[in-house]
């Protein structure tokens, strides 16, 4: 039974590390149905502290997701799209005490019989901000923020992870409450 519990907890931990947590915020006075076209806001994108190749990957993924939702990329857009990124190092410490005996509590005579396993892992946690700006008013109308683990050893995995981040964030645009 302990093995099944350990397996379940391990799988839950691993999937939580790889999922993208998304939060959004928006101006509730905006009619999102009035937006049909988009373009990228270069001054904002230039400030993102990532490589130009990763910027291209993110922008391609955003364009792909918006086009799939029926938006059109335009030279004269209704809204501008900007991005911002940040990352930080995270450390996970897991301690698995596999003891012997029955019931709850602490038994000082069992200390030599316990199997004490500890594992430490490091990874980068990345955050991607995607902002939609009303071009005419020059105001932020919607922001999606995705946060998740960035464990990428190669270019293909990195590209897939970026697409996953973008897809999860853009899936919440436009807001459901936009019924004006």
Buried (B, 14 or more C-beta within 10 A) or exposed (E): EEEEEEEEEEEEEEEEBEBBEBEBEBBEEBEBEEBEBBBBBEEBBEEBEBEEEBBEBBBBBBBBBBEEEEBEEEEEBBBBBBBBBEBEEEEEEEEEEEEEEEEEEEEEEEEEEEEEEEEEEEEEBBBBBBBBBBBEEEEBBBBBBBBBBBBBEEEEEBBEBBBBBBBBBBEBBBBEEBEE
